[in-house]
Amino acid sequence: MKRNIQLGTTTSITTSYSGDFANQYIAASLLSASTINDGGITVKPNINYKEILKKVDTGSLVSDASCDFNPNSSITLTERILEPSNLQVNLQVCKSDFLSDWEAQSMGFSGFKNLPPNFSDFILAHVAAEIAQKTEQTIWRGTAGVAGEYAGLVTLSAADADIPAGQKLAAVGGGVDSANVIAQMGRVIDVIPSALYGKEDLFLYVSQNVARAYVRALGGFGAAGLGANGVNGMGTMWWNNGSLSFDGVKVFVSPGMNDNTMFAAQKSNIYFGTSLVGNMNEVKLLDMADLDGSQNARIICRFSGAVNYGIPSDIVVYS
């Protein structure tokens, strides 16, 4: 049998995404993190170094009337720092590991209907999804000093002496389940400062296992007066990925949280900061074939991020 062998045919994917397009790609990666993308946190872009979050506190303002001007209060200014950490992705992949999958899907042998039209977009989309997942996790449970992370909201609040001790709740032993979730969520709601209750942007942020337990509880939690078949007598069929609330407070499911974690705060009091559209964002996809003859491609991304809250006394954390 005679075979024709063709030499010198390669797939070149040398691509550089820098400047404006890079900003859009990094924005897509970061903003696809669920807490950011679904509007659960206030985003502060264009922070090239740090930003000061100022807190204004006044004493009692109202007094008995008199004919004279009599200063009768005080203003206290305090501040917290939002300083994004510089992060990067340095990834090397073998083109042959991905090309066959992309080619098969692009020819229609797949259930994916929105496959990027070229290989470079395909691999960058994969990296973007990984960045988004890591960002979502770090927002809540990141630890300063760990490579690729910054201190997350739960991490910060658990160690913050400015948050009243009564608003730091220890998770129930054995974890949250459908039998105790109503009581555990109630513990968080009960210690939310009265001035916050009823605010439009107040959320009860919960981990996925807490949300699942709550949905199941409402599907048949007799002790809560719902009867054996739960909400509208529909059992566990009652919920269809709609919105949830608890005692009048909107529930926000945060996939980045560790299990058995809850966090109550106003959206306007928690912040994600990034350079985002600043000069530090860069995405490059480099084909190494012309440089070292390999079938490797290198992806280089640079971005930044950090979280913080403005008023510690308005935070409740359960972890």
Contacts in CASP RR format, 6 or more apart in sequence:
PFRMAT RR
TARGET T0000
AUTHOR 0000-0000-0000
METHOD contacts of the structure
MODEL  1
MKRNIQLGTTTSITTSYSGDFANQYIAASLLSASTINDGGITVKPNINYK
EILKKVDTGSLVSDASCDFNPNSSITLTERILEPSNLQVNLQVCKSDFLS
DWEAQSMGFSGFKNLPPNFSDFILAHVAAEIAQKTEQTIWRGTAGVAGEY
AGLVTLSAADADIPAGQKLAAVGGGVDSANVIAQMGRVIDVIPSALYGKE
DLFLYVSQNVARAYVRALGGFGAAGLGANGVNGMGTMWWNNGSLSFDGVK
VFVSPGMNDNTMFAAQKSNIYFGTSLVGNMNEVKLLDMADLDGSQNARII
CRFSGAVNYGIPSDIVVYS
10 289 0 8 1.000
11 95 0 8 1.000
11 99 0 8 1.000
11 119 0 8 1.000
12 287 0 8 1.000
12 289 0 8 1.000
12 290 0 8 1.000
13 95 0 8 1.000
13 119 0 8 1.000
13 120 0 8 1.000
13 123 0 8 1.000
13 285 0 8 1.000
13 287 0 8 1.000
13 297 0 8 1.000
14 285 0 8 1.000
14 286 0 8 1.000
14 287 0 8 1.000
14 290 0 8 1.000
15 120 0 8 1.000
15 284 0 8 1.000
15 285 0 8 1.000
15 286 0 8 1.000
15 287 0 8 1.000
16 284 0 8 1.000
16 285 0 8 1.000
16 286 0 8 1.000
17 25 0 8 1.000
17 124 0 8 1.000
17 283 0 8 1.000
17 284 0 8 1.000
17 285 0 8 1.000
18 282 0 8 1.000
18 283 0 8 1.000
18 284 0 8 1.000
19 281 0 8 1.000
19 282 0 8 1.000
21 283 0 8 1.000
22 281 0 8 1.000
22 282 0 8 1.000
22 283 0 8 1.000
23 276 0 8 1.000
23 277 0 8 1.000
23 278 0 8 1.000
23 281 0 8 1.000
25 124 0 8 1.000
25 128 0 8 1.000
25 283 0 8 1.000
26 131 0 8 1.000
26 276 0 8 1.000
26 281 0 8 1.000
26 283 0 8 1.000
26 301 0 8 1.000
26 303 0 8 1.000
27 276 0 8 1.000
27 277 0 8 1.000
28 128 0 8 1.000
29 127 0 8 1.000
29 128 0 8 1.000
29 129 0 8 1.000
29 131 0 8 1.000
29 132 0 8 1.000
29 135 0 8 1.000
29 301 0 8 1.000
29 303 0 8 1.000
30 36 0 8 1.000
30 131 0 8 1.000
30 132 0 8 1.000
30 135 0 8 1.000
30 274 0 8 1.000
30 276 0 8 1.000
30 303 0 8 1.000
30 305 0 8 1.000
31 37 0 8 1.000
31 43 0 8 1.000
31 132 0 8 1.000
32 128 0 8 1.000
32 129 0 8 1.000
32 132 0 8 1.000
33 132 0 8 1.000
33 133 0 8 1.000
33 135 0 8 1.000
33 136 0 8 1.000
33 139 0 8 1.000
34 136 0 8 1.000
34 253 0 8 1.000
34 254 0 8 1.000
34 255 0 8 1.000
34 256 0 8 1.000
35 41 0 8 1.000
35 136 0 8 1.000
35 139 0 8 1.000
35 140 0 8 1.000
35 205 0 8 1.000
35 252 0 8 1.000
35 254 0 8 1.000
35 256 0 8 1.000
35 272 0 8 1.000
36 43 0 8 1.000
36 135 0 8 1.000
36 136 0 8 1.000
36 139 0 8 1.000
36 272 0 8 1.000
38 252 0 8 1.000
39 267 0 8 1.000
40 203 0 8 1.000
40 205 0 8 1.000
40 252 0 8 1.000
40 267 0 8 1.000
40 270 0 8 1.000
41 139 0 8 1.000
41 267 0 8 1.000
41 270 0 8 1.000
41 271 0 8 1.000
41 272 0 8 1.000
41 307 0 8 1.000
42 267 0 8 1.000
42 268 0 8 1.000
42 270 0 8 1.000
42 271 0 8 1.000
42 272 0 8 1.000
43 271 0 8 1.000
43 272 0 8 1.000
43 273 0 8 1.000
43 274 0 8 1.000
44 51 0 8 1.000
44 82 0 8 1.000
44 271 0 8 1.000
44 272 0 8 1.000
44 273 0 8 1.000
44 274 0 8 1.000
45 273 0 8 1.000
45 274 0 8 1.000
45 275 0 8 1.000
45 276 0 8 1.000
45 277 0 8 1.000
46 275 0 8 1.000
46 276 0 8 1.000
46 277 0 8 1.000
46 278 0 8 1.000
47 82 0 8 1.000
47 83 0 8 1.000
47 84 0 8 1.000
47 273 0 8 1.000
47 274 0 8 1.000
47 275 0 8 1.000
47 304 0 8 1.000
48 275 0 8 1.000
48 278 0 8 1.000
48 279 0 8 1.000
48 280 0 8 1.000
49 83 0 8 1.000
50 81 0 8 1.000
50 82 0 8 1.000
50 83 0 8 1.000
50 84 0 8 1.000
51 81 0 8 1.000
51 82 0 8 1.000
51 83 0 8 1.000
51 273 0 8 1.000
52 79 0 8 1.000
52 80 0 8 1.000
52 81 0 8 1.000
52 82 0 8 1.000
53 79 0 8 1.000
53 80 0 8 1.000
53 81 0 8 1.000
53 82 0 8 1.000
53 271 0 8 1.000
53 308 0 8 1.000
53 309 0 8 1.000
53 310 0 8 1.000
54 77 0 8 1.000
54 78 0 8 1.000
54 79 0 8 1.000
55 77 0 8 1.000
55 78 0 8 1.000
55 79 0 8 1.000
55 80 0 8 1.000
55 310 0 8 1.000
55 311 0 8 1.000
56 75 0 8 1.000
56 76 0 8 1.000
56 77 0 8 1.000
57 75 0 8 1.000
57 76 0 8 1.000
57 77 0 8 1.000
57 78 0 8 1.000
58 73 0 8 1.000
58 74 0 8 1.000
58 75 0 8 1.000
58 76 0 8 1.000
59 73 0 8 1.000
59 74 0 8 1.000
59 75 0 8 1.000
59 76 0 8 1.000
60 72 0 8 1.000
60 73 0 8 1.000
61 72 0 8 1.000
61 73 0 8 1.000
63 70 0 8 1.000
63 72 0 8 1.000
80 308 0 8 1.000
80 309 0 8 1.000
80 310 0 8 1.000
81 308 0 8 1.000
82 271 0 8 1.000
82 273 0 8 1.000
82 306 0 8 1.000
82 307 0 8 1.000
82 308 0 8 1.000
83 306 0 8 1.000
84 150 0 8 1.000
84 273 0 8 1.000
84 274 0 8 1.000
84 275 0 8 1.000
84 304 0 8 1.000
84 305 0 8 1.000
84 306 0 8 1.000
85 148 0 8 1.000
85 149 0 8 1.000
85 150 0 8 1.000
85 304 0 8 1.000
85 305 0 8 1.000
85 306 0 8 1.000
86 280 0 8 1.000
86 302 0 8 1.000
86 304 0 8 1.000
87 148 0 8 1.000
87 302 0 8 1.000
87 303 0 8 1.000
87 304 0 8 1.000
87 305 0 8 1.000
88 300 0 8 1.000
88 301 0 8 1.000
88 302 0 8 1.000
88 303 0 8 1.000
89 127 0 8 1.000
89 130 0 8 1.000
89 131 0 8 1.000
89 299 0 8 1.000
89 300 0 8 1.000
89 301 0 8 1.000
89 302 0 8 1.000
90 298 0 8 1.000
90 299 0 8 1.000
90 300 0 8 1.000
91 127 0 8 1.000
91 298 0 8 1.000
91 299 0 8 1.000
91 300 0 8 1.000
92 288 0 8 1.000
92 296 0 8 1.000
92 297 0 8 1.000
92 298 0 8 1.000
92 299 0 8 1.000
93 123 0 8 1.000
93 296 0 8 1.000
93 297 0 8 1.000
93 299 0 8 1.000
94 295 0 8 1.000
94 296 0 8 1.000
94 297 0 8 1.000
95 119 0 8 1.000
95 287 0 8 1.000
95 295 0 8 1.000
95 296 0 8 1.000
95 297 0 8 1.000
96 295 0 8 1.000
98 119 0 8 1.000
98 122 0 8 1.000
98 123 0 8 1.000
99 119 0 8 1.000
102 115 0 8 1.000
102 119 0 8 1.000
102 122 0 8 1.000
104 110 0 8 1.000
105 111 0 8 1.000
105 112 0 8 1.000
105 115 0 8 1.000
106 115 0 8 1.000
106 117 0 8 1.000
115 122 0 8 1.000
116 122 0 8 1.000
116 125 0 8 1.000
120 285 0 8 1.000
123 285 0 8 1.000
123 297 0 8 1.000
123 299 0 8 1.000
124 283 0 8 1.000
124 285 0 8 1.000
124 299 0 8 1.000
127 299 0 8 1.000
127 301 0 8 1.000
131 301 0 8 1.000
131 303 0 8 1.000
134 148 0 8 1.000
135 305 0 8 1.000
136 254 0 8 1.000
136 255 0 8 1.000
136 256 0 8 1.000
137 256 0 8 1.000
138 148 0 8 1.000
138 149 0 8 1.000
138 150 0 8 1.000
138 152 0 8 1.000
139 152 0 8 1.000
139 153 0 8 1.000
139 254 0 8 1.000
139 256 0 8 1.000
139 272 0 8 1.000
139 307 0 8 1.000
140 152 0 8 1.000
140 153 0 8 1.000
140 154 0 8 1.000
140 205 0 8 1.000
140 254 0 8 1.000
140 256 0 8 1.000
140 257 0 8 1.000
140 258 0 8 1.000
140 261 0 8 1.000
140 263 0 8 1.000
141 152 0 8 1.000
141 154 0 8 1.000
141 155 0 8 1.000
141 256 0 8 1.000
141 257 0 8 1.000
141 258 0 8 1.000
141 261 0 8 1.000
142 149 0 8 1.000
142 150 0 8 1.000
142 151 0 8 1.000
142 152 0 8 1.000
142 155 0 8 1.000
143 149 0 8 1.000
143 151 0 8 1.000
143 152 0 8 1.000
143 155 0 8 1.000
144 150 0 8 1.000
144 151 0 8 1.000
144 155 0 8 1.000
150 305 0 8 1.000
150 306 0 8 1.000
150 307 0 8 1.000
151 306 0 8 1.000
151 307 0 8 1.000
152 307 0 8 1.000
153 263 0 8 1.000
153 270 0 8 1.000
153 307 0 8 1.000
153 308 0 8 1.000
153 309 0 8 1.000
154 257 0 8 1.000
154 258 0 8 1.000
154 261 0 8 1.000
154 263 0 8 1.000
154 317 0 8 1.000
154 319 0 8 1.000
156 307 0 8 1.000
156 308 0 8 1.000
156 309 0 8 1.000
157 163 0 8 1.000
157 168 0 8 1.000
157 263 0 8 1.000
157 309 0 8 1.000
157 312 0 8 1.000
157 315 0 8 1.000
157 317 0 8 1.000
158 168 0 8 1.000
158 317 0 8 1.000
158 319 0 8 1.000
160 312 0 8 1.000
160 315 0 8 1.000
162 312 0 8 1.000
162 313 0 8 1.000
163 312 0 8 1.000
163 313 0 8 1.000
163 315 0 8 1.000
163 317 0 8 1.000
164 313 0 8 1.000
166 191 0 8 1.000
167 191 0 8 1.000
167 193 0 8 1.000
167 313 0 8 1.000
167 315 0 8 1.000
167 316 0 8 1.000
167 317 0 8 1.000
168 316 0 8 1.000
168 317 0 8 1.000
169 187 0 8 1.000
169 188 0 8 1.000
169 191 0 8 1.000
169 262 0 8 1.000
169 316 0 8 1.000
169 317 0 8 1.000
169 318 0 8 1.000
169 319 0 8 1.000
170 318 0 8 1.000
170 319 0 8 1.000
171 184 0 8 1.000
171 260 0 8 1.000
171 261 0 8 1.000
171 318 0 8 1.000
171 319 0 8 1.000
172 180 0 8 1.000
172 184 0 8 1.000
172 260 0 8 1.000
175 259 0 8 1.000
175 260 0 8 1.000
176 184 0 8 1.000
176 209 0 8 1.000
176 210 0 8 1.000
176 213 0 8 1.000
176 259 0 8 1.000
176 260 0 8 1.000
177 213 0 8 1.000
178 213 0 8 1.000
178 214 0 8 1.000
178 216 0 8 1.000
178 217 0 8 1.000
178 221 0 8 1.000
179 217 0 8 1.000
181 210 0 8 1.000
181 213 0 8 1.000
181 214 0 8 1.000
181 217 0 8 1.000
182 214 0 8 1.000
182 217 0 8 1.000
182 221 0 8 1.000
182 223 0 8 1.000
182 224 0 8 1.000
184 210 0 8 1.000
184 262 0 8 1.000
184 318 0 8 1.000
185 204 0 8 1.000
185 206 0 8 1.000
185 210 0 8 1.000
185 214 0 8 1.000
185 246 0 8 1.000
185 247 0 8 1.000
185 262 0 8 1.000
186 246 0 8 1.000
186 247 0 8 1.000
187 318 0 8 1.000
188 204 0 8 1.000
188 262 0 8 1.000
188 264 0 8 1.000
188 316 0 8 1.000
188 318 0 8 1.000
189 204 0 8 1.000
189 246 0 8 1.000
189 247 0 8 1.000
189 249 0 8 1.000
189 264 0 8 1.000
191 316 0 8 1.000
192 202 0 8 1.000
192 249 0 8 1.000
192 264 0 8 1.000
192 316 0 8 1.000
193 313 0 8 1.000
193 314 0 8 1.000
196 202 0 8 1.000
196 266 0 8 1.000
196 314 0 8 1.000
197 249 0 8 1.000
198 248 0 8 1.000
198 249 0 8 1.000
199 266 0 8 1.000
201 266 0 8 1.000
201 267 0 8 1.000
201 268 0 8 1.000
202 249 0 8 1.000
202 250 0 8 1.000
202 264 0 8 1.000
202 265 0 8 1.000
202 266 0 8 1.000
203 249 0 8 1.000
203 250 0 8 1.000
203 251 0 8 1.000
203 252 0 8 1.000
203 264 0 8 1.000
203 265 0 8 1.000
203 266 0 8 1.000
203 267 0 8 1.000
204 246 0 8 1.000
204 249 0 8 1.000
204 250 0 8 1.000
204 251 0 8 1.000
204 252 0 8 1.000
204 262 0 8 1.000
204 263 0 8 1.000
204 264 0 8 1.000
205 252 0 8 1.000
205 254 0 8 1.000
205 257 0 8 1.000
205 262 0 8 1.000
205 263 0 8 1.000
205 264 0 8 1.000
205 265 0 8 1.000
206 214 0 8 1.000
206 251 0 8 1.000
206 252 0 8 1.000
206 253 0 8 1.000
206 254 0 8 1.000
206 257 0 8 1.000
206 261 0 8 1.000
206 262 0 8 1.000
206 263 0 8 1.000
207 253 0 8 1.000
207 254 0 8 1.000
207 256 0 8 1.000
207 257 0 8 1.000
207 258 0 8 1.000
207 259 0 8 1.000
207 260 0 8 1.000
207 261 0 8 1.000
207 262 0 8 1.000
208 253 0 8 1.000
208 254 0 8 1.000
208 255 0 8 1.000
208 257 0 8 1.000
208 259 0 8 1.000
209 259 0 8 1.000
209 260 0 8 1.000
210 259 0 8 1.000
210 260 0 8 1.000
210 261 0 8 1.000
210 262 0 8 1.000
211 244 0 8 1.000
211 251 0 8 1.000
211 253 0 8 1.000
214 244 0 8 1.000
214 246 0 8 1.000
214 251 0 8 1.000
215 236 0 8 1.000
215 239 0 8 1.000
215 244 0 8 1.000
216 236 0 8 1.000
217 224 0 8 1.000
218 224 0 8 1.000
218 226 0 8 1.000
218 230 0 8 1.000
218 231 0 8 1.000
218 238 0 8 1.000
218 239 0 8 1.000
219 226 0 8 1.000
219 229 0 8 1.000
219 230 0 8 1.000
219 231 0 8 1.000
219 234 0 8 1.000
219 235 0 8 1.000
219 236 0 8 1.000
219 238 0 8 1.000
219 239 0 8 1.000
220 226 0 8 1.000
220 227 0 8 1.000
220 228 0 8 1.000
220 229 0 8 1.000
220 230 0 8 1.000
220 235 0 8 1.000
220 236 0 8 1.000
221 227 0 8 1.000
221 230 0 8 1.000
222 228 0 8 1.000
222 230 0 8 1.000
227 233 0 8 1.000
229 235 0 8 1.000
230 238 0 8 1.000
231 238 0 8 1.000
231 239 0 8 1.000
232 238 0 8 1.000
243 250 0 8 1.000
243 251 0 8 1.000
244 250 0 8 1.000
244 251 0 8 1.000
244 253 0 8 1.000
245 251 0 8 1.000
249 264 0 8 1.000
254 263 0 8 1.000
257 263 0 8 1.000
258 319 0 8 1.000
260 319 0 8 1.000
261 318 0 8 1.000
261 319 0 8 1.000
262 316 0 8 1.000
262 317 0 8 1.000
262 318 0 8 1.000
262 319 0 8 1.000
263 315 0 8 1.000
263 316 0 8 1.000
263 317 0 8 1.000
263 318 0 8 1.000
264 315 0 8 1.000
264 316 0 8 1.000
264 317 0 8 1.000
265 309 0 8 1.000
265 314 0 8 1.000
265 315 0 8 1.000
265 316 0 8 1.000
266 314 0 8 1.000
269 309 0 8 1.000
269 310 0 8 1.000
269 311 0 8 1.000
269 314 0 8 1.000
269 315 0 8 1.000
270 307 0 8 1.000
270 308 0 8 1.000
270 309 0 8 1.000
270 310 0 8 1.000
271 307 0 8 1.000
271 308 0 8 1.000
271 309 0 8 1.000
271 310 0 8 1.000
272 305 0 8 1.000
272 306 0 8 1.000
272 307 0 8 1.000
273 304 0 8 1.000
273 305 0 8 1.000
273 306 0 8 1.000
273 307 0 8 1.000
274 303 0 8 1.000
274 304 0 8 1.000
274 305 0 8 1.000
274 306 0 8 1.000
275 281 0 8 1.000
275 303 0 8 1.000
275 304 0 8 1.000
275 305 0 8 1.000
276 303 0 8 1.000
280 302 0 8 1.000
280 303 0 8 1.000
280 304 0 8 1.000
281 302 0 8 1.000
281 303 0 8 1.000
282 300 0 8 1.000
282 301 0 8 1.000
282 302 0 8 1.000
283 299 0 8 1.000
283 300 0 8 1.000
283 301 0 8 1.000
283 302 0 8 1.000
284 298 0 8 1.000
284 299 0 8 1.000
284 300 0 8 1.000
284 301 0 8 1.000
285 297 0 8 1.000
285 298 0 8 1.000
285 299 0 8 1.000
286 297 0 8 1.000
286 298 0 8 1.000
286 299 0 8 1.000
286 300 0 8 1.000
287 297 0 8 1.000
288 294 0 8 1.000
288 295 0 8 1.000
288 296 0 8 1.000
288 297 0 8 1.000
288 298 0 8 1.000
289 295 0 8 1.000
309 315 0 8 1.000
END
